[in-house]
Amino acid sequence: MNGRSIVSGLVALLFGICGVARAQDADKAPAGAAIFSKKCVLCHGADGTGSTPLGKQLQAANLHSAAVQKRSDAELHGIIHDGQTNMPPFGDQLTDDEIDQVIQYVRTFAGPAKKK
């Protein structure tokens, strides 16, 4: 094998691994939607904008915002698990895997909210 073949093989392996990781994360989003609808909609709304009556009162984060979407998964996990400001902790109600599923669903809100 020459050097070019080895590099090509390593690049293909790397893309394959990244593709599997993305597919696993994408699989978590539908499960996260179900959890979101049970635990998060009251404040953040089904559209994730935080424009529900309680969400407005508590100043719930707009999950479409750059401020939310720029946070790492680890940061979001900590916020969901431990709570922050007016957001209560969910660490006693959700497993770590369920929190990860919610995070993957929240990632689907990236970008501006769709107008109705």
TISE-635077 format. One record per residue: residue number from 1; residue in three letters; chain; z, x negated, y negated of N, C-alpha, C, O in turn. Coordinates in nm, 3 decimals, always signed. Each point is the difference from the previous one (the first is absolute). Last residue first. Layout:
REM residues N
num	residuo	cadena	nw	nu	nv	caw	cau	cav	cw	cu	cv	ow	ou	ov
NUM	ALA	A	Z	X	Y	Z	X	Y	Z	X	Y	Z	X	Y
...
END
This chain:
REM residues 116
num	residuo	cadena	nw	nu	nv	caw	cau	cav	cw	cu	cv	ow	ou	ov
116	LYS	A	+1.143	+4.628	-3.137	-0.025	+0.125	+0.075	-0.090	+0.090	-0.077	-0.032	+0.109	+0.047
115	LYS	A	+0.082	-0.672	-0.028	+0.021	+0.120	-0.081	-0.034	+0.123	+0.084	-0.093	-0.002	+0.081
114	LYS	A	+0.279	-0.488	+0.096	-0.118	+0.085	-0.012	+0.035	+0.124	-0.080	+0.107	+0.059	+0.018
113	ALA	A	+0.126	-0.552	-0.075	+0.015	+0.129	+0.068	-0.125	+0.082	-0.021	-0.059	-0.002	-0.109
112	PRO	A	+0.026	-0.539	+0.098	+0.042	+0.116	-0.080	+0.011	+0.128	+0.085	-0.072	+0.018	+0.098
111	GLY	A	+0.151	-0.483	+0.155	-0.101	+0.049	-0.093	+0.050	+0.123	-0.072	+0.109	+0.050	+0.027
110	ALA	A	+0.091	-0.150	+0.448	-0.046	-0.102	-0.094	-0.113	+0.054	-0.086	-0.094	+0.062	+0.050
109	PHE	A	+0.342	+0.151	+0.327	+0.000	+0.055	-0.135	-0.053	-0.100	-0.103	-0.007	+0.032	-0.119
108	THR	A	+0.081	-0.129	+0.586	-0.121	+0.082	-0.013	-0.008	+0.064	-0.138	-0.105	+0.053	-0.036
107	ARG	A	+0.486	-0.308	+0.172	-0.113	-0.088	-0.035	-0.130	+0.081	-0.014	-0.091	-0.043	-0.070
106	VAL	A	+0.484	+0.252	+0.230	+0.006	-0.018	-0.145	-0.116	-0.089	-0.046	-0.052	+0.020	-0.110
105	TYR	A	+0.111	+0.031	+0.572	-0.052	+0.123	-0.060	-0.002	-0.012	-0.152	-0.097	+0.041	-0.064
104	GLN	A	+0.289	-0.390	+0.301	-0.145	+0.001	+0.025	-0.064	+0.126	-0.058	-0.112	-0.004	-0.051
103	ILE	A	+0.579	-0.024	+0.031	-0.061	-0.099	-0.090	-0.151	-0.002	+0.020	-0.075	-0.003	-0.098
102	VAL	A	+0.328	+0.267	+0.391	-0.006	+0.060	-0.134	-0.067	-0.095	-0.098	-0.081	+0.042	-0.082
101	GLN	A	+0.162	-0.207	+0.509	-0.104	+0.103	+0.005	-0.016	+0.068	-0.135	-0.112	+0.026	-0.045
100	ASP	A	+0.463	-0.333	+0.101	-0.129	-0.069	-0.005	-0.116	+0.099	+0.003	-0.102	-0.022	-0.066
99	ILE	A	+0.531	+0.194	+0.126	-0.016	-0.045	-0.139	-0.134	-0.073	-0.016	-0.070	+0.020	-0.098
98	GLU	A	+0.190	+0.103	+0.530	-0.036	+0.118	-0.079	-0.019	-0.036	-0.147	-0.091	+0.052	-0.066
97	ASP	A	+0.247	-0.389	+0.353	-0.140	+0.031	+0.030	-0.046	+0.124	-0.079	-0.113	+0.003	-0.049
96	ASP	A	+0.566	-0.129	+0.021	-0.084	-0.097	-0.069	-0.148	+0.029	+0.024	-0.081	-0.012	-0.091
95	THR	A	+0.389	+0.435	+0.126	+0.000	-0.132	+0.064	-0.087	-0.094	-0.082	-0.075	+0.043	-0.087
94	LEU	A	+0.343	+0.386	-0.126	-0.126	-0.047	+0.055	+0.017	-0.135	+0.067	+0.078	-0.084	-0.046
93	GLN	A	+0.289	+0.312	-0.162	-0.079	+0.114	+0.048	-0.129	-0.041	+0.069	-0.055	+0.076	+0.081
92	ASP	A	+0.375	-0.369	-0.304	+0.080	+0.069	+0.102	-0.076	+0.119	+0.059	+0.047	+0.062	+0.095
91	GLY	A	-0.236	-0.329	-0.446	+0.026	-0.087	+0.115	+0.080	+0.065	+0.110	-0.009	-0.040	+0.116
90	PHE	A	-0.147	+0.185	-0.573	-0.042	+0.071	+0.120	+0.023	-0.082	+0.127	-0.045	+0.038	+0.108
89	PRO	A	+0.238	+0.013	-0.667	-0.039	-0.081	+0.116	-0.038	+0.088	+0.119	+0.057	+0.107	+0.021
88	PRO	A	-0.132	+0.060	-0.539	+0.107	-0.022	+0.098	-0.048	-0.090	+0.114	-0.120	-0.012	+0.023
87	MET	A	-0.034	+0.028	-0.554	-0.048	+0.027	+0.135	+0.112	-0.030	+0.100	+0.056	-0.109	+0.001
86	ASN	A	-0.040	+0.031	-0.485	+0.027	+0.140	+0.038	-0.047	+0.034	+0.141	+0.020	+0.113	+0.045
85	THR	A	+0.043	-0.611	-0.127	+0.016	+0.085	-0.117	+0.031	+0.143	+0.045	+0.107	+0.024	+0.057
84	GLN	A	-0.223	-0.247	+0.356	-0.012	-0.074	-0.126	+0.005	+0.100	-0.115	-0.067	+0.103	+0.004
83	GLY	A	+0.116	-0.184	+0.595	-0.001	+0.080	-0.121	-0.012	-0.088	-0.123	+0.015	-0.122	+0.008
82	ASP	A	-0.024	-0.006	+0.476	+0.126	-0.012	-0.075	+0.009	+0.091	-0.122	+0.109	+0.018	-0.055
81	HIS	A	-0.499	-0.019	+0.358	+0.118	-0.016	+0.085	+0.130	+0.010	-0.079	+0.092	+0.072	+0.039
80	ILE	A	-0.511	-0.066	-0.266	+0.014	+0.121	+0.082	+0.128	-0.008	+0.082	+0.072	+0.100	+0.011
79	ILE	A	-0.175	-0.477	-0.265	+0.025	+0.114	-0.090	+0.022	+0.127	+0.081	+0.092	+0.076	-0.027
78	GLY	A	-0.216	-0.469	+0.261	+0.136	-0.009	-0.053	+0.036	+0.117	-0.089	+0.112	+0.051	+0.006
77	HIS	A	-0.553	-0.085	+0.152	+0.090	+0.028	+0.112	+0.145	-0.001	-0.049	+0.078	+0.088	+0.034
76	LEU	A	-0.413	-0.221	-0.333	+0.002	+0.146	+0.018	+0.095	+0.039	+0.112	+0.070	+0.101	-0.009
75	GLU	A	-0.135	-0.560	-0.057	+0.069	+0.059	-0.115	+0.010	+0.152	+0.014	+0.106	+0.058	-0.022
74	ALA	A	-0.355	-0.290	+0.346	+0.143	-0.030	+0.014	+0.080	+0.059	-0.116	+0.110	+0.053	+0.021
73	ASP	A	-0.581	-0.027	-0.029	+0.055	+0.092	+0.098	+0.150	-0.021	+0.017	+0.076	+0.095	+0.016
72	SER	A	-0.266	-0.235	-0.487	-0.025	-0.038	+0.139	+0.057	+0.108	+0.093	+0.084	+0.080	-0.040
71	ARG	A	-0.262	+0.029	-0.464	+0.118	-0.047	+0.074	-0.039	-0.034	+0.144	-0.090	+0.062	+0.058
70	LYS	A	-0.207	+0.138	-0.381	+0.003	-0.147	-0.002	+0.119	-0.057	+0.077	+0.004	-0.119	+0.031
69	GLN	A	-0.077	+0.597	-0.093	-0.095	-0.057	+0.094	+0.000	-0.153	+0.002	-0.041	-0.061	+0.099
68	VAL	A	+0.317	+0.311	-0.409	+0.040	+0.024	+0.139	-0.091	-0.076	+0.095	+0.048	-0.070	+0.090
67	ALA	A	-0.147	+0.045	-0.546	+0.137	-0.050	+0.016	+0.051	+0.017	+0.143	+0.072	-0.085	+0.051
66	ALA	A	-0.490	+0.267	-0.193	-0.009	-0.143	+0.031	+0.140	-0.057	+0.024	+0.017	-0.090	+0.083
65	SER	A	-0.097	+0.616	+0.010	+0.008	-0.098	-0.109	-0.010	-0.144	+0.050	+0.035	-0.032	+0.114
64	HIS	A	-0.014	+0.459	+0.137	-0.135	-0.050	-0.027	+0.005	-0.118	-0.097	-0.097	-0.075	-0.011
63	LEU	A	+0.484	+0.332	+0.134	-0.036	-0.092	+0.106	-0.143	-0.053	-0.012	-0.040	-0.090	+0.074
62	ASN	A	+0.428	+0.253	-0.426	-0.135	+0.042	+0.034	-0.052	-0.103	+0.101	-0.021	-0.116	-0.035
61	ALA	A	+0.557	+0.222	-0.039	-0.115	-0.087	-0.021	-0.131	+0.070	+0.037	-0.005	+0.077	+0.096
60	ALA	A	+0.445	+0.187	-0.276	-0.052	-0.059	+0.123	-0.127	-0.079	-0.029	-0.080	+0.037	-0.085
59	GLN	A	+0.449	+0.199	-0.195	-0.098	-0.102	-0.038	-0.050	-0.076	+0.123	-0.001	-0.123	+0.004
58	LEU	A	+0.297	+0.519	-0.031	+0.052	-0.129	+0.049	-0.089	-0.118	-0.040	+0.031	-0.115	+0.031
57	GLN	A	-0.152	+0.560	-0.157	+0.140	-0.014	-0.039	+0.054	-0.138	+0.038	+0.073	-0.062	-0.078
56	LYS	A	-0.506	+0.179	+0.219	+0.004	-0.021	-0.146	+0.143	-0.023	-0.047	+0.026	-0.088	-0.082
55	GLY	A	-0.084	+0.202	+0.533	-0.055	-0.133	-0.026	+0.001	-0.034	-0.148	+0.032	-0.113	-0.038
54	LEU	A	+0.087	+0.547	+0.178	+0.107	-0.096	+0.028	-0.047	-0.142	-0.028	+0.076	-0.083	-0.051
53	PRO	A	-0.400	+0.421	-0.008	+0.113	+0.021	-0.091	+0.114	-0.101	+0.024	+0.053	-0.058	-0.095
52	THR	A	-0.525	-0.124	+0.227	+0.073	+0.121	+0.040	+0.114	+0.022	-0.099	+0.036	-0.093	-0.073
51	SER	A	-0.366	-0.283	+0.089	-0.003	+0.103	-0.104	+0.063	+0.133	+0.045	-0.029	+0.104	-0.058
50	GLY	A	-0.080	-0.559	+0.273	+0.136	+0.018	-0.051	+0.011	+0.111	-0.102	+0.097	+0.005	-0.076
49	THR	A	-0.484	-0.178	+0.355	+0.008	-0.030	-0.144	+0.142	+0.013	-0.057	+0.026	-0.046	-0.111
48	GLY	A	-0.233	+0.130	+0.575	+0.062	-0.128	-0.028	+0.019	-0.033	-0.146	+0.038	-0.113	-0.033
47	ASP	A	-0.206	+0.519	+0.288	-0.102	-0.091	-0.053	+0.057	-0.136	-0.040	-0.075	-0.088	-0.041
46	ALA	A	+0.352	+0.441	+0.205	-0.098	-0.026	+0.106	-0.106	-0.099	-0.046	-0.057	-0.073	+0.081
45	GLY	A	+0.543	+0.045	-0.307	-0.109	+0.095	+0.010	-0.098	-0.039	+0.109	-0.007	-0.116	+0.041
44	HIS	A	+0.444	-0.088	-0.188	-0.126	-0.066	-0.034	-0.119	+0.095	+0.003	-0.106	-0.034	-0.051
43	CYS	A	+0.556	+0.195	+0.154	+0.003	-0.073	-0.127	-0.138	-0.055	-0.040	-0.041	+0.014	-0.115
42	LEU	A	+0.086	+0.242	+0.514	+0.085	+0.071	-0.094	+0.001	-0.068	-0.138	-0.003	+0.067	-0.103
41	VAL	A	-0.217	-0.261	+0.492	-0.076	+0.095	-0.081	+0.085	+0.069	-0.105	-0.050	+0.030	-0.109
40	CYS	A	+0.199	-0.346	+0.468	-0.035	-0.054	-0.131	-0.063	+0.101	-0.096	+0.007	-0.018	-0.122
39	LYS	A	+0.143	+0.075	+0.607	+0.105	-0.072	-0.072	-0.030	-0.031	-0.146	+0.093	-0.025	-0.078
38	LYS	A	-0.390	+0.267	+0.399	+0.136	+0.047	+0.028	+0.105	-0.061	-0.093	+0.098	+0.066	-0.036
37	SER	A	-0.562	-0.190	+0.020	+0.008	+0.143	-0.032	+0.140	+0.056	+0.024	+0.038	+0.099	-0.062
36	PHE	A	-0.128	-0.551	+0.175	-0.006	+0.018	-0.145	+0.017	+0.148	-0.035	+0.074	+0.034	-0.093
35	ILE	A	-0.124	-0.147	+0.544	+0.135	-0.036	-0.048	+0.008	+0.023	-0.151	+0.099	+0.053	-0.049
34	ALA	A	-0.517	+0.007	+0.243	+0.092	+0.103	+0.051	+0.142	-0.026	-0.049	+0.070	+0.093	-0.041
33	ALA	A	-0.399	-0.414	-0.056	-0.026	+0.124	-0.076	+0.095	+0.109	+0.043	+0.050	+0.075	-0.084
32	GLY	A	-0.056	-0.487	+0.319	+0.071	-0.009	-0.127	-0.018	+0.124	-0.085	+0.090	+0.037	-0.075
31	ALA	A	-0.334	-0.084	+0.471	+0.140	+0.026	+0.033	+0.084	-0.004	-0.127	+0.094	+0.079	-0.016
30	PRO	A	-0.544	-0.196	-0.034	+0.015	+0.143	+0.032	+0.143	+0.038	+0.037	+0.048	+0.106	-0.039
29	ALA	A	-0.134	-0.574	-0.057	-0.014	+0.089	-0.116	+0.010	+0.148	+0.037	+0.072	+0.072	-0.069
28	LYS	A	-0.077	-0.456	+0.382	+0.131	+0.043	-0.048	-0.011	+0.103	-0.112	+0.092	+0.079	-0.019
27	ASP	A	-0.472	-0.300	+0.213	+0.055	+0.096	+0.094	+0.134	+0.055	-0.046	+0.038	+0.111	+0.037
26	ALA	A	-0.246	-0.460	-0.276	-0.069	+0.127	-0.025	+0.051	+0.108	+0.094	+0.007	+0.117	-0.039
25	ASP	A	+0.149	-0.556	+0.102	+0.056	+0.057	-0.122	-0.063	+0.135	-0.030	+0.069	+0.094	-0.041
24	GLN	A	-0.244	-0.332	+0.403	+0.137	+0.043	+0.031	+0.066	+0.062	-0.122	+0.069	+0.101	+0.012
23	ALA	A	-0.491	-0.290	-0.070	-0.012	+0.122	+0.080	+0.139	+0.052	+0.036	+0.023	+0.121	-0.002
22	ARG	A	-0.051	-0.532	-0.221	-0.035	+0.111	-0.089	-0.009	+0.131	+0.076	+0.042	+0.104	-0.050
21	ALA	A	+0.033	-0.494	+0.302	+0.117	+0.029	-0.085	-0.029	+0.116	-0.093	+0.085	+0.087	-0.018
20	VAL	A	-0.439	-0.247	+0.280	+0.098	+0.068	+0.084	+0.122	+0.037	-0.083	+0.053	+0.111	+0.014
19	GLY	A	-0.382	-0.366	-0.227	-0.050	+0.134	+0.028	+0.097	+0.079	+0.085	+0.020	+0.119	-0.025
18	CYS	A	+0.067	-0.574	-0.058	+0.021	+0.080	-0.122	-0.046	+0.143	+0.022	+0.065	+0.093	-0.047
17	ILE	A	-0.147	-0.397	+0.395	+0.144	+0.023	-0.013	+0.028	+0.087	-0.123	+0.081	+0.092	+0.008
16	GLY	A	-0.524	-0.230	+0.054	+0.040	+0.093	+0.106	+0.148	+0.035	-0.009	+0.037	+0.116	+0.015
15	PHE	A	-0.213	-0.445	-0.302	-0.044	+0.133	-0.040	+0.038	+0.104	+0.104	+0.035	+0.113	-0.035
14	LEU	A	+0.059	-0.559	+0.144	+0.081	+0.042	-0.115	-0.039	+0.140	-0.046	+0.088	+0.083	-0.025
13	LEU	A	-0.349	-0.287	+0.362	+0.133	+0.036	+0.051	+0.089	+0.051	-0.112	+0.070	+0.100	+0.017
12	ALA	A	-0.490	-0.268	-0.137	-0.015	+0.126	+0.073	+0.134	+0.047	+0.054	+0.032	+0.119	-0.006
11	VAL	A	-0.042	-0.540	-0.195	-0.021	+0.103	-0.102	-0.013	+0.136	+0.068	+0.059	+0.098	-0.047
10	LEU	A	-0.033	-0.470	+0.328	+0.129	+0.025	-0.065	-0.011	+0.109	-0.106	+0.089	+0.084	-0.013
9	GLY	A	-0.485	-0.229	+0.224	+0.087	+0.070	+0.095	+0.135	+0.034	-0.061	+0.052	+0.109	+0.021
8	SER	A	-0.352	-0.372	-0.269	-0.051	+0.137	+0.012	+0.087	+0.082	+0.093	+0.028	+0.117	-0.026
7	VAL	A	+0.071	-0.573	-0.010	+0.034	+0.070	-0.124	-0.046	+0.145	+0.007	+0.074	+0.090	-0.038
6	ILE	A	-0.199	-0.365	+0.393	+0.145	+0.021	+0.001	+0.043	+0.079	-0.123	+0.079	+0.094	+0.009
5	SER	A	-0.526	-0.229	+0.019	+0.029	+0.105	+0.098	+0.149	+0.032	+0.005	+0.038	+0.117	+0.011
4	ARG	A	-0.184	-0.478	-0.277	-0.044	+0.126	-0.059	+0.031	+0.117	+0.094	+0.040	+0.107	-0.046
3	GLY	A	+0.039	-0.554	+0.188	+0.099	+0.047	-0.098	-0.035	+0.135	-0.060	+0.088	+0.082	-0.028
2	ASN	A	-0.275	-0.187	+0.518	+0.001	-0.075	-0.125	+0.099	+0.064	-0.097	+0.054	+0.107	+0.027
1	MET	A	-0.075	-0.132	+0.533	+0.000	+0.084	-0.119	+0.000	-0.087	-0.124	+0.071	-0.101	-0.008
END
